[in-house]
Amino acid sequence: MTTATTRARQPWTQWVKGRWPTALALLIAVRTFGESQTDEGVTALAQAALLLQLEYLVITKLRRREASWPVIVALFIPFAVLRELDVVDPAIVLSALSLVVLVWGAVEGQLDRPDPFRVQALGALGFGALAVAGLVLDPDLGRYVVAAAFFLHGIWDFVHLKLDKAVALSYAEFCGVVDVLIAVELVTL
């Protein structure tokens, strides 16, 4: 029996097990569907866009792709707490953390030479600028800027998935699917 025949006869549950990051992304997208309909929802997503760029930046700075999932959890928990407490804007904290990581990389010379960190630093600046623009613009226009940030970050994720760079492949797949679905939701609702 050929490999193609074997794959064709694989039950869908086997395919889902192999694509668990996509399945998890779809589950999260279904669970949160519709939250972008309000200005508060768009603000939360703009803040989350700042979180996305920070994750890649930290993982690349640490040079530990295997830390992708622990880093996302370690960054998401304080993000969720900051949003819940509503004492300080999560965008300020996430921007400050990004700045700290960027300065740390600069001090260590990672911005002066060809280094994966330099690529992530450029991405962080670009995605961060889109996220901040989404926060400060008129909410109707901000929605589309945040959608662009998520869509472009989804492409960023899929490029990293294809090149097998920077983050764990499972994380790049998960993040890419979530990002594109959020972008579609922002534009269509």
C-alpha atoms as a printed R data frame, in Angstrom:
    type eleno elety resid chain resno       x      y      z
1   ATOM     1    CA   MET     A     1   0.000  0.000  0.000
2   ATOM     2    CA   THR     A     2   1.361  3.420 -0.879
3   ATOM     3    CA   THR     A     3   1.664  6.316  1.506
4   ATOM     4    CA   ALA     A     4  -0.914  8.310 -0.479
5   ATOM     5    CA   THR     A     5  -3.428  5.468 -0.116
6   ATOM     6    CA   THR     A     6  -2.698  5.199  3.588
7   ATOM     7    CA   ARG     A     7  -3.236  8.945  4.068
8   ATOM     8    CA   ALA     A     8  -6.458  8.840  2.083
9   ATOM     9    CA   ARG     A     9  -7.872  6.162  4.369
10  ATOM    10    CA   GLN     A    10  -6.825  7.887  7.559
11  ATOM    11    CA   PRO     A    11  -9.800  8.681  9.763
12  ATOM    12    CA   TRP     A    12 -10.519 12.372 10.240
13  ATOM    13    CA   THR     A    13  -9.642 12.027 13.940
14  ATOM    14    CA   GLN     A    14  -6.054 11.176 12.970
15  ATOM    15    CA   TRP     A    15  -5.889 14.261 10.778
16  ATOM    16    CA   VAL     A    16  -7.237 16.401 13.632
17  ATOM    17    CA   LYS     A    17  -4.643 14.971 16.024
18  ATOM    18    CA   GLY     A    18  -1.950 15.945 13.557
19  ATOM    19    CA   ARG     A    19  -3.467 19.417 13.153
20  ATOM    20    CA   TRP     A    20  -4.207 20.039 16.819
21  ATOM    21    CA   PRO     A    21  -2.914 23.642 16.616
22  ATOM    22    CA   THR     A    22  -5.460 24.377 13.875
23  ATOM    23    CA   ALA     A    23  -8.205 22.592 15.798
24  ATOM    24    CA   LEU     A    24  -7.352 24.591 18.940
25  ATOM    25    CA   ALA     A    25  -7.351 27.833 16.920
26  ATOM    26    CA   LEU     A    26 -10.771 27.016 15.462
27  ATOM    27    CA   LEU     A    27 -12.113 26.192 18.919
28  ATOM    28    CA   ILE     A    28 -10.892 29.510 20.303
29  ATOM    29    CA   ALA     A    29 -12.237 31.397 17.283
30  ATOM    30    CA   VAL     A    30 -15.682 29.821 17.685
31  ATOM    31    CA   ARG     A    31 -15.627 30.492 21.438
32  ATOM    32    CA   THR     A    32 -14.776 34.180 21.017
33  ATOM    33    CA   PHE     A    33 -16.734 34.833 17.820
34  ATOM    34    CA   GLY     A    34 -18.657 38.092 17.936
35  ATOM    35    CA   GLU     A    35 -16.564 39.800 20.602
36  ATOM    36    CA   SER     A    36 -15.181 42.204 17.992
37  ATOM    37    CA   GLN     A    37 -18.578 43.784 17.410
38  ATOM    38    CA   THR     A    38 -18.068 46.445 20.071
39  ATOM    39    CA   ASP     A    39 -15.514 49.227 20.399
40  ATOM    40    CA   GLU     A    40 -14.310 47.531 23.606
41  ATOM    41    CA   GLY     A    41 -13.803 44.299 21.687
42  ATOM    42    CA   VAL     A    42 -11.743 46.058 19.031
43  ATOM    43    CA   THR     A    43  -9.671 47.708 21.782
44  ATOM    44    CA   ALA     A    44  -9.045 44.319 23.391
45  ATOM    45    CA   LEU     A    45  -7.951 42.902 20.048
46  ATOM    46    CA   ALA     A    46  -5.630 45.858 19.400
47  ATOM    47    CA   GLN     A    47  -4.046 45.196 22.795
48  ATOM    48    CA   ALA     A    48  -3.786 41.498 21.923
49  ATOM    49    CA   ALA     A    49  -1.989 42.451 18.697
50  ATOM    50    CA   LEU     A    50   0.681 44.040 20.894
51  ATOM    51    CA   LEU     A    51   0.900 40.747 22.750
52  ATOM    52    CA   LEU     A    52   1.504 38.834 19.494
53  ATOM    53    CA   GLN     A    53   4.576 40.795 18.515
54  ATOM    54    CA   LEU     A    54   5.957 40.629 22.060
55  ATOM    55    CA   GLU     A    55   5.702 36.820 22.069
56  ATOM    56    CA   TYR     A    56   7.820 36.434 18.948
57  ATOM    57    CA   LEU     A    57  10.293 39.000 20.235
58  ATOM    58    CA   VAL     A    58  10.750 37.252 23.605
59  ATOM    59    CA   ILE     A    59  10.987 33.758 22.115
60  ATOM    60    CA   THR     A    60  13.601 34.909 19.615
61  ATOM    61    CA   LYS     A    61  15.532 36.843 22.266
62  ATOM    62    CA   LEU     A    62  15.662 33.740 24.461
63  ATOM    63    CA   ARG     A    63  16.627 31.611 21.434
64  ATOM    64    CA   ARG     A    64  14.308 28.923 22.774
65  ATOM    65    CA   ARG     A    65  11.716 27.874 20.209
66  ATOM    66    CA   GLU     A    66  10.601 25.156 22.575
67  ATOM    67    CA   ALA     A    67   9.540 27.901 24.976
68  ATOM    68    CA   SER     A    68   6.863 29.162 22.560
69  ATOM    69    CA   TRP     A    69   3.876 27.757 24.446
70  ATOM    70    CA   PRO     A    70   5.180 28.555 27.961
71  ATOM    71    CA   VAL     A    71   5.971 32.120 26.828
72  ATOM    72    CA   ILE     A    72   2.468 32.640 25.438
73  ATOM    73    CA   VAL     A    73   0.954 31.415 28.699
74  ATOM    74    CA   ALA     A    74   3.385 33.490 30.781
75  ATOM    75    CA   LEU     A    75   2.482 36.630 28.805
76  ATOM    76    CA   PHE     A    76  -1.232 35.970 28.407
77  ATOM    77    CA   ILE     A    77  -1.986 35.521 32.116
78  ATOM    78    CA   PRO     A    78  -0.754 38.997 33.159
79  ATOM    79    CA   PHE     A    79  -2.412 40.438 30.039
80  ATOM    80    CA   ALA     A    80  -5.762 38.948 31.081
81  ATOM    81    CA   VAL     A    81  -5.284 40.134 34.674
82  ATOM    82    CA   LEU     A    82  -4.441 43.675 33.503
83  ATOM    83    CA   ARG     A    83  -7.553 43.728 31.321
84  ATOM    84    CA   GLU     A    84  -9.695 42.472 34.188
85  ATOM    85    CA   LEU     A    85  -8.325 44.855 36.843
86  ATOM    86    CA   ASP     A    86  -8.533 47.861 34.506
87  ATOM    87    CA   VAL     A    87  -5.941 49.763 36.554
88  ATOM    88    CA   VAL     A    88  -3.342 50.266 33.846
89  ATOM    89    CA   ASP     A    89  -3.821 49.944 30.116
90  ATOM    90    CA   PRO     A    90  -2.352 46.619 28.923
91  ATOM    91    CA   ALA     A    91  -1.118 48.413 25.780
92  ATOM    92    CA   ILE     A    92   1.215 50.526 27.926
93  ATOM    93    CA   VAL     A    93   2.590 47.496 29.783
94  ATOM    94    CA   LEU     A    94   3.026 45.438 26.600
95  ATOM    95    CA   SER     A    95   4.701 48.343 24.799
96  ATOM    96    CA   ALA     A    96   7.044 48.887 27.749
97  ATOM    97    CA   LEU     A    97   7.936 45.186 27.851
98  ATOM    98    CA   SER     A    98   8.633 45.232 24.114
99  ATOM    99    CA   LEU     A    99  10.881 48.245 24.579
100 ATOM   100    CA   VAL     A   100  12.771 46.481 27.382
101 ATOM   101    CA   VAL     A   101  13.340 43.393 25.193
102 ATOM   102    CA   LEU     A   102  14.404 45.573 22.239
103 ATOM   103    CA   VAL     A   103  16.905 47.499 24.399
104 ATOM   104    CA   TRP     A   104  18.181 44.219 25.868
105 ATOM   105    CA   GLY     A   105  18.801 42.890 22.349
106 ATOM   106    CA   ALA     A   106  20.449 46.158 21.294
107 ATOM   107    CA   VAL     A   107  22.776 46.120 24.303
108 ATOM   108    CA   GLU     A   108  23.808 42.575 23.418
109 ATOM   109    CA   GLY     A   109  24.463 43.637 19.813
110 ATOM   110    CA   GLN     A   110  21.692 41.594 18.238
111 ATOM   111    CA   LEU     A   111  20.441 44.569 16.239
112 ATOM   112    CA   ASP     A   112  23.894 45.350 14.805
113 ATOM   113    CA   ARG     A   113  24.470 42.071 12.986
114 ATOM   114    CA   PRO     A   114  22.371 39.690 10.938
115 ATOM   115    CA   ASP     A   115  20.377 37.923 13.602
116 ATOM   116    CA   PRO     A   116  16.858 36.467 13.809
117 ATOM   117    CA   PHE     A   117  16.220 38.931 16.631
118 ATOM   118    CA   ARG     A   118  16.698 41.841 14.245
119 ATOM   119    CA   VAL     A   119  13.960 40.469 11.977
120 ATOM   120    CA   GLN     A   120  11.647 40.081 14.978
121 ATOM   121    CA   ALA     A   121  12.499 43.600 16.154
122 ATOM   122    CA   LEU     A   122  11.404 44.996 12.782
123 ATOM   123    CA   GLY     A   123   8.240 42.921 12.946
124 ATOM   124    CA   ALA     A   124   7.575 44.104 16.493
125 ATOM   125    CA   LEU     A   125   7.888 47.719 15.417
126 ATOM   126    CA   GLY     A   126   5.575 47.245 12.434
127 ATOM   127    CA   PHE     A   127   2.894 45.219 14.205
128 ATOM   128    CA   GLY     A   128   3.183 47.415 17.283
129 ATOM   129    CA   ALA     A   129   2.638 50.526 15.162
130 ATOM   130    CA   LEU     A   130  -0.484 49.012 13.589
131 ATOM   131    CA   ALA     A   131  -1.848 47.970 16.985
132 ATOM   132    CA   VAL     A   132  -1.264 51.404 18.516
133 ATOM   133    CA   ALA     A   133  -2.812 53.062 15.451
134 ATOM   134    CA   GLY     A   134  -5.846 50.814 15.920
135 ATOM   135    CA   LEU     A   135  -6.109 52.041 19.505
136 ATOM   136    CA   VAL     A   136  -5.863 55.759 18.785
137 ATOM   137    CA   LEU     A   137  -7.820 56.059 15.532
138 ATOM   138    CA   ASP     A   138 -11.553 56.475 15.234
139 ATOM   139    CA   PRO     A   139 -13.059 53.085 16.274
140 ATOM   140    CA   ASP     A   140 -14.577 52.466 12.832
141 ATOM   141    CA   LEU     A   141 -11.254 53.020 11.076
142 ATOM   142    CA   GLY     A   142  -9.319 51.413 13.948
143 ATOM   143    CA   ARG     A   143 -11.230 48.169 13.377
144 ATOM   144    CA   TYR     A   144  -9.742 47.882  9.874
145 ATOM   145    CA   VAL     A   145  -6.234 48.770 11.028
146 ATOM   146    CA   VAL     A   146  -6.429 46.101 13.738
147 ATOM   147    CA   ALA     A   147  -7.770 43.651 11.144
148 ATOM   148    CA   ALA     A   148  -4.775 44.476  8.943
149 ATOM   149    CA   ALA     A   149  -2.443 43.899 11.904
150 ATOM   150    CA   PHE     A   150  -3.950 40.473 12.546
151 ATOM   151    CA   PHE     A   151  -4.025 39.486  8.881
152 ATOM   152    CA   LEU     A   152  -0.415 40.542  8.317
153 ATOM   153    CA   HIS     A   153   0.646 38.785 11.517
154 ATOM   154    CA   GLY     A   154  -1.123 35.672 10.250
155 ATOM   155    CA   ILE     A   155   1.001 35.853  7.107
156 ATOM   156    CA   TRP     A   156   4.044 36.391  9.358
157 ATOM   157    CA   ASP     A   157   3.088 33.220 11.253
158 ATOM   158    CA   PHE     A   158   2.676 31.168  8.077
159 ATOM   159    CA   VAL     A   159   6.032 32.384  6.736
160 ATOM   160    CA   HIS     A   160   7.631 31.285 10.011
161 ATOM   161    CA   LEU     A   161   5.783 27.973  9.729
162 ATOM   162    CA   LYS     A   162   7.054 27.436  6.191
163 ATOM   163    CA   LEU     A   163  10.635 28.490  6.993
164 ATOM   164    CA   ASP     A   164  10.618 26.648 10.336
165 ATOM   165    CA   LYS     A   165  12.058 29.712 12.092
166 ATOM   166    CA   ALA     A   166  11.834 31.547 15.409
167 ATOM   167    CA   VAL     A   167   8.926 29.793 17.141
168 ATOM   168    CA   ALA     A   168   7.658 26.239 17.511
169 ATOM   169    CA   LEU     A   169   5.874 25.035 14.384
170 ATOM   170    CA   SER     A   170   2.761 24.181 16.388
171 ATOM   171    CA   TYR     A   171   2.635 27.717 17.748
172 ATOM   172    CA   ALA     A   172   3.133 29.313 14.309
173 ATOM   173    CA   GLU     A   173   0.293 27.188 12.908
174 ATOM   174    CA   PHE     A   174  -2.023 27.992 15.820
175 ATOM   175    CA   CYS     A   175  -1.254 31.699 15.793
176 ATOM   176    CA   GLY     A   176  -1.582 31.989 12.017
177 ATOM   177    CA   VAL     A   177  -5.028 30.415 11.970
178 ATOM   178    CA   VAL     A   178  -6.267 32.496 14.922
179 ATOM   179    CA   ASP     A   179  -4.874 35.703 13.425
180 ATOM   180    CA   VAL     A   180  -6.509 35.222 10.029
181 ATOM   181    CA   LEU     A   181  -9.856 34.260 11.584
182 ATOM   182    CA   ILE     A   182  -9.791 37.346 13.830
183 ATOM   183    CA   ALA     A   183  -8.949 39.549 10.834
184 ATOM   184    CA   VAL     A   184 -11.885 38.096  8.876
185 ATOM   185    CA   GLU     A   185 -14.190 38.579 11.855
186 ATOM   186    CA   LEU     A   186 -13.125 42.204 12.284
187 ATOM   187    CA   VAL     A   187 -13.794 43.011  8.649
188 ATOM   188    CA   THR     A   188 -17.031 41.060  8.208
189 ATOM   189    CA   LEU     A   189 -18.951 41.888 11.407
